[in-house]
Amino acid sequence: MSRNARNNDTTRPRKSGAAKARRLLEHRRRIVALGVSEEKALQMDAARLRLLLSKPQLIPNYVK
């Protein structure tokens, strides 16, 4: 048995591109439901989407 077989950090499956795209689509839908226009949501990157979902009180500051 190799040393890496028990190391879960190296044996975990990687996230696929399709799964990431699906998550981003779900995040965009949630942002639109919070009141952001769809055009603005499409222009946001993933980090901005996650920030606004975790802290919805920041939406008026970032989206004008």
ROBAKE-269623 format. One record per residue: residue number from 0; residue in one letter; y, z, x of N, C-alpha, C in turn. Coordinates in Angstrom, 3 decimals. Atoms other than C-alpha are relative to their C-alpha. Layout:
<nr=NUM, rest=A, nc2=Y, nc3=Z, nc1=X, cac2=Y, cac3=Z, cac1=X, cc2=Y, cc3=Z, cc1=X>
...
This chain:
<nr=0, rest=M, nc2=-1.185, nc3=0.000, nc1=0.849, cac2=0.000, cac3=0.000, cac1=0.000, cc2=1.243, cc3=0.000, cc1=0.890>
<nr=1, rest=S, nc2=-1.198, nc3=0.098, nc1=-0.833, cac2=3.348, cac3=-0.996, cac1=1.422, cc2=0.994, cc3=1.092, cc1=-0.362>
<nr=2, rest=R, nc2=-1.006, nc3=-1.033, nc1=0.240, cac2=6.299, cac3=1.338, cac1=1.689, cc2=0.940, cc3=-0.384, cc1=-1.135>
<nr=3, rest=N, nc2=-0.953, nc3=0.443, nc1=1.014, cac2=8.432, cac3=-0.769, cac1=-0.644, cc2=-0.572, cc3=-0.012, cc1=-1.412>
<nr=4, rest=A, nc2=0.600, nc3=0.046, nc1=1.328, cac2=5.962, cac3=-0.660, cac1=-3.533, cc2=0.469, cc3=1.162, cc1=-0.865>
<nr=5, rest=R, nc2=-0.440, nc3=-1.159, nc1=0.769, cac2=7.164, cac3=2.789, cac1=-4.552, cc2=1.517, cc3=0.134, cc1=-0.051>
<nr=6, rest=N, nc2=-1.461, nc3=-0.042, nc1=-0.004, cac2=10.844, cac3=2.128, cac1=-3.868, cc2=0.512, cc3=-0.814, cc1=-1.191>
<nr=7, rest=N, nc2=-0.398, nc3=0.693, nc1=1.221, cac2=12.159, cac3=1.305, cac1=-7.333, cc2=1.270, cc3=-0.822, cc1=0.178>
<nr=8, rest=D, nc2=-1.225, nc3=0.764, nc1=-0.208, cac2=15.473, cac3=0.033, cac1=-5.954, cc2=-0.299, cc3=-1.428, cc1=0.435>
<nr=9, rest=T, nc2=0.321, nc3=1.342, nc1=-0.485, cac2=13.758, cac3=-2.932, cac1=-4.341, cc2=-0.988, cc3=-0.720, cc1=-0.903>
<nr=10, rest=T, nc2=0.998, nc3=0.657, nc1=0.837, cac2=11.095, cac3=-3.609, cac1=-6.986, cc2=0.510, cc3=-0.280, cc1=-1.405>
<nr=11, rest=R, nc2=-0.547, nc3=0.261, nc1=1.333, cac2=13.367, cac3=-3.723, cac1=-10.045, cc2=0.289, cc3=-1.486, cc1=-0.177>
<nr=12, rest=P, nc2=-0.334, nc3=1.410, nc1=0.215, cac2=13.786, cac3=-7.154, cac1=-11.637, cc2=1.511, cc3=-0.213, cc1=0.003>
<nr=13, rest=R, nc2=-1.422, nc3=0.341, nc1=-0.025, cac2=17.154, cac3=-8.823, cac1=-11.101, cc2=0.440, cc3=-0.499, cc1=-1.365>
<nr=14, rest=K, nc2=-0.519, nc3=0.509, nc1=1.270, cac2=19.390, cac3=-9.657, cac1=-14.044, cc2=0.145, cc3=-1.519, cc1=0.101>
<nr=15, rest=S, nc2=-0.091, nc3=1.452, nc1=-0.020, cac2=19.268, cac3=-13.304, cac1=-14.975, cc2=1.391, cc3=-0.454, cc1=-0.427>
<nr=16, rest=G, nc2=-1.291, nc3=0.551, nc1=0.392, cac2=22.286, cac3=-15.540, cac1=-15.504, cc2=0.148, cc3=-0.077, cc1=-1.508>
<nr=17, rest=A, nc2=-0.047, nc3=0.083, nc1=1.460, cac2=21.385, cac3=-16.005, cac1=-19.159, cc2=0.271, cc3=1.370, cc1=-0.612>
<nr=18, rest=A, nc2=-0.221, nc3=-1.356, nc1=0.522, cac2=21.298, cac3=-12.240, cac1=-19.719, cc2=1.451, cc3=0.417, cc1=0.209>
<nr=19, rest=K, nc2=-1.402, nc3=-0.335, nc1=-0.267, cac2=24.717, cac3=-11.866, cac1=-18.103, cc2=0.918, cc3=-0.733, cc1=-0.974>
<nr=20, rest=A, nc2=-0.816, nc3=0.769, nc1=0.935, cac2=26.180, cac3=-14.642, cac1=-20.262, cc2=-0.096, cc3=0.572, cc1=-1.407>
<nr=21, rest=R, nc2=0.196, nc3=-0.608, nc1=1.309, cac2=24.707, cac3=-12.996, cac1=-23.355, cc2=0.801, cc3=1.289, cc1=-0.125>
<nr=22, rest=R, nc2=-0.776, nc3=-1.244, nc1=0.015, cac2=26.285, cac3=-9.647, cac1=-22.440, cc2=1.484, cc3=-0.289, cc1=-0.098>
<nr=23, rest=L, nc2=-1.418, nc3=0.335, nc1=0.049, cac2=29.676, cac3=-11.262, cac1=-21.844, cc2=0.403, cc3=-0.507, cc1=-1.375>
<nr=24, rest=L, nc2=-0.283, nc3=0.482, nc1=1.346, cac2=29.497, cac3=-13.032, cac1=-25.203, cc2=0.089, cc3=1.164, cc1=-0.979>
<nr=25, rest=E, nc2=-0.032, nc3=-1.184, nc1=0.870, cac2=28.719, cac3=-9.724, cac1=-26.905, cc2=1.269, cc3=0.815, cc1=0.255>
<nr=26, rest=H, nc2=-1.236, nc3=-0.727, nc1=-0.322, cac2=31.617, cac3=-8.040, cac1=-25.069, cc2=1.212, cc3=-0.691, cc1=-0.618>
<nr=27, rest=R, nc2=-1.132, nc3=0.738, nc1=0.579, cac2=34.005, cac3=-10.791, cac1=-26.176, cc2=0.067, cc3=0.190, cc1=-1.507>
<nr=28, rest=R, nc2=0.019, nc3=-0.216, nc1=1.455, cac2=32.904, cac3=-10.396, cac1=-29.789, cc2=0.497, cc3=1.396, cc1=-0.355>
<nr=29, rest=R, nc2=-0.449, nc3=-1.360, nc1=0.267, cac2=33.490, cac3=-6.645, cac1=-29.604, cc2=1.503, cc3=0.130, cc1=0.215>
<nr=30, rest=I, nc2=-1.448, nc3=-0.027, nc1=-0.266, cac2=36.983, cac3=-7.159, cac1=-28.099, cc2=0.756, cc3=-0.645, cc1=-1.153>
<nr=31, rest=V, nc2=-0.645, nc3=0.678, nc1=1.128, cac2=37.890, cac3=-9.607, cac1=-30.893, cc2=-0.022, cc3=0.909, cc1=-1.224>
<nr=32, rest=A, nc2=0.085, nc3=-0.921, nc1=1.132, cac2=36.691, cac3=-7.035, cac1=-33.433, cc2=1.008, cc3=1.140, cc1=0.129>
<nr=33, rest=L, nc2=-0.992, nc3=-1.058, nc1=-0.223, cac2=39.097, cac3=-4.522, cac1=-31.850, cc2=1.428, cc3=-0.487, cc1=-0.188>
<nr=34, rest=G, nc2=-1.323, nc3=0.504, nc1=0.320, cac2=42.035, cac3=-6.817, cac1=-32.583, cc2=0.612, cc3=-0.957, cc1=1.006>
<nr=35, rest=V, nc2=-0.506, nc3=0.952, nc1=-0.990, cac2=42.440, cac3=-9.065, cac1=-29.542, cc2=-0.268, cc3=-1.405, cc1=-0.522>
<nr=36, rest=S, nc2=0.208, nc3=1.370, nc1=0.468, cac2=42.908, cac3=-12.751, cac1=-30.333, cc2=-1.134, cc3=-0.660, cc1=0.792>
<nr=37, rest=E, nc2=1.144, nc3=0.646, nc1=-0.638, cac2=39.981, cac3=-15.009, cac1=-29.539, cc2=0.413, cc3=-0.784, cc1=1.239>
<nr=38, rest=E, nc2=-0.478, nc3=0.756, nc1=-1.162, cac2=42.060, cac3=-17.156, cac1=-27.162, cc2=0.196, cc3=0.916, cc1=1.199>
<nr=39, rest=K, nc2=-0.211, nc3=-0.960, nc1=-1.093, cac2=43.043, cac3=-14.095, cac1=-25.107, cc2=-1.337, cc3=0.513, cc1=0.529>
<nr=40, rest=A, nc2=1.309, nc3=-0.510, nc1=-0.417, cac2=39.447, cac3=-12.839, cac1=-25.063, cc2=-0.727, cc3=-1.019, cc1=0.876>
<nr=41, rest=L, nc2=0.651, nc3=1.031, nc1=-0.807, cac2=38.222, cac3=-16.171, cac1=-23.669, cc2=0.607, cc3=-0.108, cc1=1.394>
<nr=42, rest=Q, nc2=-0.667, nc3=0.081, nc1=-1.302, cac2=40.760, cac3=-15.963, cac1=-20.817, cc2=-0.313, cc3=1.197, cc1=0.897>
<nr=43, rest=M, nc2=0.264, nc3=-1.218, nc1=-0.777, cac2=39.664, cac3=-12.471, cac1=-19.717, cc2=-1.260, cc3=-0.145, cc1=0.841>
<nr=44, rest=D, nc2=1.196, nc3=-0.041, nc1=-0.819, cac2=37.231, cac3=-11.940, cac1=-16.883, cc2=-0.855, cc3=1.203, cc1=-0.404>
<nr=45, rest=A, nc2=0.961, nc3=-1.030, nc1=0.398, cac2=34.242, cac3=-9.608, cac1=-17.089, cc2=0.528, cc3=1.404, cc1=0.273>
<nr=46, rest=A, nc2=-0.511, nc3=-1.336, nc1=-0.327, cac2=35.966, cac3=-6.674, cac1=-15.378, cc2=1.038, cc3=0.459, cc1=-1.021>
<nr=47, rest=R, nc2=-1.018, nc3=-0.348, nc1=0.998, cac2=38.894, cac3=-6.770, cac1=-17.807, cc2=-0.646, cc3=0.317, cc1=-1.344>
<nr=48, rest=L, nc2=0.703, nc3=-0.260, nc1=1.256, cac2=36.524, cac3=-6.973, cac1=-20.794, cc2=-0.622, cc3=1.391, cc1=0.003>
<nr=49, rest=R, nc2=0.652, nc3=-1.306, nc1=-0.073, cac2=34.587, cac3=-3.934, cac1=-19.611, cc2=1.013, cc3=1.132, cc1=-0.010>
<nr=50, rest=L, nc2=-1.051, nc3=-1.020, nc1=-0.015, cac2=37.779, cac3=-1.988, cac1=-18.937, cc2=0.528, cc3=0.254, cc1=-1.402>
<nr=51, rest=L, nc2=-0.561, nc3=-0.160, nc1=1.331, cac2=39.169, cac3=-2.631, cac1=-22.405, cc2=-1.028, cc3=0.536, cc1=-1.002>
<nr=52, rest=L, nc2=1.018, nc3=-0.558, nc1=0.882, cac2=35.855, cac3=-1.822, cac1=-24.073, cc2=-0.208, cc3=1.488, cc1=0.267>
<nr=53, rest=S, nc2=0.198, nc3=-1.410, nc1=-0.311, cac2=35.569, cac3=1.472, cac1=-22.232, cc2=1.232, cc3=0.828, cc1=-0.340>
<nr=54, rest=K, nc2=-1.252, nc3=-0.707, nc1=0.311, cac2=39.241, cac3=2.375, cac1=-22.853, cc2=0.818, cc3=-0.816, cc1=-0.988>
<nr=55, rest=P, nc2=-0.698, nc3=0.833, nc1=0.984, cac2=40.408, cac3=0.765, cac1=-26.112, cc2=1.469, cc3=0.342, cc1=-0.160>
<nr=56, rest=Q, nc2=-1.417, nc3=-0.343, nc1=0.116, cac2=43.719, cac3=2.639, cac1=-25.958, cc2=0.868, cc3=-0.852, cc1=0.923>
<nr=57, rest=L, nc2=-0.747, nc3=0.858, nc1=-0.910, cac2=44.736, cac3=0.227, cac1=-23.159, cc2=0.243, cc3=-1.396, cc1=-0.558>
<nr=58, rest=I, nc2=-0.118, nc3=1.348, nc1=0.550, cac2=44.491, cac3=-2.858, cac1=-25.394, cc2=1.460, cc3=-0.399, cc1=-0.244>
<nr=59, rest=P, nc2=-1.377, nc3=0.427, nc1=0.191, cac2=48.188, cac3=-2.851, cac1=-26.417, cc2=0.746, cc3=-0.270, cc1=1.316>
<nr=60, rest=N, nc2=-0.668, nc3=0.217, nc1=-1.286, cac2=49.242, cac3=-2.658, cac1=-22.731, cc2=-0.404, cc3=-1.318, cc1=0.642>
<nr=61, rest=Y, nc2=0.501, nc3=1.197, nc1=-0.674, cac2=47.061, cac3=-5.540, cac1=-21.512, cc2=0.133, cc3=-1.247, cc1=-0.832>
<nr=62, rest=V, nc2=-0.036, nc3=1.178, nc1=0.874, cac2=47.258, cac3=-7.839, cac1=-24.524, cc2=1.297, cc3=0.030, cc1=-0.775>
<nr=63, rest=K, nc2=-1.307, nc3=0.068, nc1=0.703, cac2=50.763, cac3=-8.764, cac1=-25.631, cc2=0.212, cc3=-1.373, cc1=-0.565>
